[in-house]
Amino acid sequence: MSSVLYDTPGPKARVRNWIYTAAFLVVFGLAMWWVLAIMAENHQLDAAKWSPFVTDGEIWTTFLLPGLGETLKAGLIAMVIALPLGALLGIGRLSDHRWVRIPVGAWVEFFRAIPVLMLMLFGSALYVRYSAVSSELRPLYAVVTGLVLYNSAVIAEIVVAGIKSLPRGQTDAAKAIGMRKGQIMQHVLIPQAVTAMLPALVSQLVVILKDTAIGGAVLGLGELLSMNRQISANYSNTIATLVVIALLFILVNFALTNTASWLERRLRKSQKGTGAVVAGDVAEVDAGGAAGVGQAP
């Protein structure tokens, strides 16, 4: 189905797309063969380097699973704090009051412009100088602080974009029945904007989870990627370890994305059942709404 954003490909375009896909697969296969050949020459495919992940349970209980747990702990704490904080900052950016909108906007622009690594380093320095946080917990606190400050600012922009993507008629209709600005935001705009924001929010949550690795590399947080150094020192299999760690990251992020996709489908069904306009319907309304005026349902 065509829309204002996408045209259904015709016969020639479909053939061209199949050719491009086949060419990409051939090039990708050749590249993988070349990489595997180099690894084999350097004995990186030897069974001795990969077998510990299957035969030695200690490599999981001592290194990988504790590292994964630390990654999930830091990521989940940052998500739990950054999501509501980002939502409040986003709503503040849309405030009608300048004394709210301007400071919140400055806060968002400031922390969105600073690299998350720098925020983590600042957080670590502050905890060392002004806090009684123990040295064991300091890396976790610093990583979470940096992730929250940066990602809450990004989430605020996602919230603003999601609310602004809704048709103007939603706000006008709410005002027509006497709803106040706070009621419009709480009962009309935010529930519908959640569906529009969900894909971008999930992408940002994945970024939060992956950025915990920065804390392991710089601040000594015992997260998943940092376990590569200890495993490599004990088993001399750096490449194999990195591949296994990458697969664990992929599985966790895949599970997070699938959960969010399921939630998005549920939200779309519930909103369509109530007659609400969701983000995916806006293009269809723009493309075919005028033609449908006056037609019987």
LINVENNOR-V475542 format. One record per residue. N is the residue number from 1. PHI is phi in radians with two decimals (NA if undefined). PSI is psi in whole degrees, 0 to 359 (999 if undefined). D_CENTER is the distance of its C-alpha to the mean C-alpha in Angstrom with 1 decimal. Layout:
((N/PHI/PSI/D_CENTER) (N/PHI/PSI/D_CENTER))
This chain:
((1/NA/132/28.8) (2/-1.46/154/28.7) (3/-2.51/185/27.1) (4/-1.20/344/27.0) (5/-1.83/347/23.9) (6/-2.68/132/24.9) (7/-1.86/131/28.3) (8/-1.10/126/29.1) (9/-1.14/144/30.4) (10/-1.48/187/34.1) (11/-1.02/314/36.0) (12/-1.15/319/36.1) (13/-1.14/322/32.4) (14/-1.12/317/31.6) (15/-1.09/317/34.0) (16/-1.09/320/32.5) (17/-1.13/321/29.0) (18/-1.12/321/30.4) (19/-1.14/315/32.2) (20/-1.07/318/29.1) (21/-1.11/315/27.2) (22/-1.10/318/30.2) (23/-1.11/319/30.6) (24/-1.11/316/27.0) (25/-1.08/321/27.5) (26/-1.12/312/30.7) (27/-1.10/318/29.4) (28/-1.11/318/26.4) (29/-1.09/318/29.0) (30/-1.13/320/31.3) (31/-1.12/318/28.7) (32/-1.13/319/27.7) (33/-1.07/319/31.5) (34/-1.13/316/32.1) (35/-1.10/314/29.4) (36/-1.14/325/30.8) (37/-1.13/318/34.3) (38/-1.13/318/33.6) (39/-1.09/320/32.0) (40/-1.14/320/35.1) (41/-1.09/327/37.5) (42/-1.67/16/35.9) (43/1.08/28/36.2) (44/-1.46/350/32.4) (45/-1.77/6/32.8) (46/-1.08/143/35.6) (47/-1.06/329/35.4) (48/-1.10/332/36.0) (49/-1.45/337/32.7) (50/-1.83/335/30.7) (51/-1.09/330/33.0) (52/-1.01/332/32.0) (53/-1.28/346/28.7) (54/-1.88/319/30.9) (55/-1.70/337/34.1) (56/-1.89/102/33.2) (57/-1.19/340/31.4) (58/-1.14/330/31.6) (59/-1.15/333/28.9) (60/-1.48/313/26.5) (61/-1.28/333/27.9) (62/-1.62/326/28.4) (63/-2.07/298/25.5) (64/-1.18/310/22.6) (65/-1.18/316/22.2) (66/-1.06/321/22.7) (67/-1.14/319/20.2) (68/-1.11/320/17.6) (69/-1.09/320/18.6) (70/-1.19/322/18.2) (71/-1.08/313/14.7) (72/-1.13/321/13.8) (73/-1.11/310/15.9) (74/-1.11/317/14.5) (75/-1.15/316/10.8) (76/-1.19/320/12.0) (77/-1.07/315/14.4) (78/-1.11/320/12.0) (79/-1.12/315/9.8) (80/-1.08/326/13.2) (81/-1.49/318/14.5) (82/-1.23/325/11.9) (83/-1.10/304/11.2) (84/-1.15/324/15.0) (85/-1.12/317/15.8) (86/-1.11/322/13.5) (87/-1.11/316/15.1) (88/-1.12/319/18.5) (89/-1.14/321/18.0) (90/-1.12/317/17.1) (91/-1.12/322/20.1) (92/-1.09/325/22.1) (93/-1.18/338/21.5) (94/-1.69/5/23.0) (95/-1.12/149/26.0) (96/-1.37/348/29.5) (97/-1.64/123/30.7) (98/-1.09/325/30.6) (99/-1.20/344/30.9) (100/-1.69/312/27.5) (101/-1.12/317/25.8) (102/-1.23/310/26.9) (103/-1.08/320/26.0) (104/-1.13/318/22.6) (105/-1.08/320/22.0) (106/-1.13/318/23.4) (107/-1.04/313/21.2) (108/-1.12/313/18.0) (109/-1.13/324/19.3) (110/-1.14/307/20.5) (111/-1.34/338/17.5) (112/-1.28/337/15.2) (113/-1.56/346/17.9) (114/-1.64/133/18.3) (115/-1.02/142/16.5) (116/-1.09/328/14.6) (117/-1.07/317/17.2) (118/-1.11/322/20.0) (119/-1.13/321/18.7) (120/-1.12/318/18.6) (121/-1.15/318/22.1) (122/-1.07/316/23.4) (123/-1.06/316/22.3) (124/-1.09/318/24.0) (125/-1.12/320/27.1) (126/-1.16/319/27.3) (127/-1.17/326/27.1) (128/-1.16/319/29.8) (129/-1.51/320/32.1) (130/-2.07/5/31.8) (131/-2.23/156/30.5) (132/-1.67/18/32.0) (133/-1.13/134/28.9) (134/-1.17/157/30.1) (135/-1.12/334/29.3) (136/-1.23/323/27.6) (137/-1.60/346/25.0) (138/-1.03/316/24.7) (139/-1.06/320/22.0) (140/-1.11/315/19.8) (141/-1.07/317/20.6) (142/-1.16/318/20.0) (143/-1.11/314/16.6) (144/-1.10/319/15.4) (145/-1.05/312/17.2) (146/-1.09/317/15.7) (147/-1.12/319/12.1) (148/-1.17/313/13.1) (149/-1.08/316/15.2) (150/-1.27/310/12.8) (151/-1.30/332/9.6) (152/-1.13/325/12.0) (153/-1.17/319/13.5) (154/-1.18/317/10.6) (155/-1.09/325/9.8) (156/-1.03/319/13.6) (157/-1.18/325/13.7) (158/-1.13/319/11.4) (159/-1.11/316/13.8) (160/-1.06/313/16.7) (161/-1.12/321/15.9) (162/-1.14/318/15.4) (163/-1.21/320/18.7) (164/-1.23/341/20.5) (165/-1.32/346/19.7) (166/-1.28/149/21.9) (167/-1.03/141/25.5) (168/-1.04/332/27.8) (169/-1.08/335/30.1) (170/-1.10/315/28.0) (171/-1.20/318/28.7) (172/-1.09/320/32.3) (173/-1.15/321/33.0) (174/-1.15/319/31.8) (175/-1.13/325/34.0) (176/-1.12/333/36.9) (177/-1.70/12/37.0) (178/1.55/17/37.1) (179/-1.35/142/33.6) (180/-1.41/169/32.7) (181/-1.02/316/29.6) (182/-1.12/321/28.0) (183/-1.19/321/28.9) (184/-1.07/315/27.5) (185/-1.14/317/24.1) (186/-1.33/319/24.1) (187/-1.79/342/25.7) (188/-2.03/303/25.1) (189/-1.36/308/22.3) (190/-1.09/314/19.4) (191/-1.01/324/19.9) (192/-1.39/326/19.9) (193/-1.23/337/17.1) (194/-0.98/317/14.6) (195/-1.12/320/14.9) (196/-1.17/326/14.4) (197/-1.45/340/11.3) (198/-0.99/313/9.6) (199/-1.02/317/8.2) (200/-1.19/323/6.8) (201/-1.12/319/5.6) (202/-1.11/318/4.0) (203/-1.03/321/2.5) (204/-1.24/326/2.5) (205/-1.16/323/3.1) (206/-1.10/319/3.3) (207/-1.07/318/4.6) (208/-1.01/314/6.5) (209/-1.10/319/7.8) (210/-1.27/327/9.0) (211/-1.26/349/10.4) (212/-1.06/335/12.6) (213/-1.12/334/14.6) (214/-1.09/319/15.8) (215/-1.10/326/17.6) (216/-1.21/323/19.2) (217/-1.33/328/20.5) (218/-1.91/320/21.8) (219/-1.83/356/22.4) (220/1.46/18/23.5) (221/-1.15/134/20.9) (222/-1.43/53/21.7) (223/-1.49/186/18.3) (224/-1.08/310/18.0) (225/-1.14/326/18.3) (226/-1.14/339/21.1) (227/-1.18/345/23.1) (228/-1.02/321/23.8) (229/-1.13/317/26.5) (230/-1.24/319/28.3) (231/-1.14/316/28.2) (232/-1.10/324/29.4) (233/-1.18/330/32.1) (234/-1.59/330/33.4) (235/-2.09/354/33.0) (236/0.93/49/33.0) (237/-2.45/63/30.3) (238/-1.03/312/27.6) (239/-1.12/314/26.4) (240/-1.06/319/26.4) (241/-1.12/316/24.5) (242/-1.10/323/21.7) (243/-1.13/316/21.6) (244/-1.13/318/21.4) (245/-1.11/319/18.7) (246/-1.07/319/16.6) (247/-1.12/322/17.4) (248/-1.13/318/16.3) (249/-1.07/318/12.8) (250/-1.10/316/12.7) (251/-1.11/316/14.2) (252/-1.13/314/11.9) (253/-1.19/326/8.7) (254/-1.13/318/11.0) (255/-1.12/319/12.2) (256/-1.11/316/9.0) (257/-1.15/318/8.4) (258/-1.13/320/12.2) (259/-1.08/317/12.4) (260/-1.16/323/10.3) (261/-1.13/319/12.5) (262/-1.08/317/15.5) (263/-1.13/321/14.8) (264/-1.10/318/14.4) (265/-1.09/319/17.7) (266/-1.09/318/19.4) (267/-1.15/319/18.6) (268/-1.13/319/19.9) (269/-1.12/316/23.0) (270/-1.17/323/23.8) (271/-1.28/322/23.5) (272/-1.18/328/25.6) (273/-1.16/335/28.0) (274/-1.69/0/28.6) (275/1.48/9/28.9) (276/-1.27/150/25.9) (277/-1.55/120/24.5) (278/-1.82/169/20.9) (279/-1.04/321/18.9) (280/-1.19/343/19.9) (281/-1.54/345/23.5) (282/-1.12/317/23.8) (283/-1.11/321/24.5) (284/-1.17/323/27.0) (285/-1.13/317/28.7) (286/-1.14/323/29.0) (287/-1.41/320/30.3) (288/-2.17/2/32.6) (289/-1.14/321/33.0) (290/-1.15/324/36.1) (291/-1.25/336/37.8) (292/-1.58/357/37.3) (293/-1.17/130/39.0) (294/1.54/352/42.2) (295/-1.47/150/41.6) (296/-1.25/144/42.1) (297/-1.15/999/39.2))
